[in-house]
Amino acid sequence: MVALVCRSLFCTYIDPEIVFYTQFSKNKQAWSEKMSRDYGKKVVVCGGSTCAYSVMGHQFCPC
């Protein structure tokens, strides 16, 4: 039982990858709110490493 609690705490608060993506998500949420105020429309993709490196933003907006 102690091992389960320790692992849960590690995965939630200490694991560097989880901490990175949690902060990344918070930053993207703040950016999303700014885009809504400034432009009204937006596309926000938030996820793991696949979303961070394989999404081509210029394909969303044919500007």
N, C-alpha and C positions, 0 to 999 in steps of 0.2 A: 504494500500500500504506500509506503514511504517512497519507494522508487517511482511509482506512478505520479505522485504529487511532485516530486523533484523534476521528473521529465516534463510534466505539464508546465511547471514554472519556467524551465529552461526554454521550452518551445515557444512560450508566450512572451517572455520578457528578456531573455539573454541571447538567444540564437541570433548571430549577426545578420543572417539573411532575412529573418523575420523582422528584425528591428529596421533594417534598410528598407524593405518594402512597405513597412508601416509608415515610416517617415516619407517615403516616396509617394505613397497614397495621400497623405495629408497635404503635401506640397502640391500635388496634382489637383486636389479638391480646392485649395485656395486659388490656384491658377484658373480652374474652371469657373469659380464664382466671379473672378475678375473678367474673364472672357464674356460671361453672361451680362455683366454690367456694361461692358464696353461695346459689345457687338450684337448681343441678343441670340446668336446662333453659335453652336460649337459641337465638336465631336471629341470626346475624351475617351481614351482607351487606357485602362488601368489593369494590370495583371502581373504575371511573373516575367521571367526573362524573355519569353516569346514575344510578349507585348512590348517590352522595352527595346528590342532590337530588330524585330521583323516588320513592324508597321511602317508603311511609307505614307507620311502625312500628306504629301503633295497629291496623292491619288484621291484623297477625300475632297479636295477643293480644286476644281479645274480653273483656277484663276489665271 
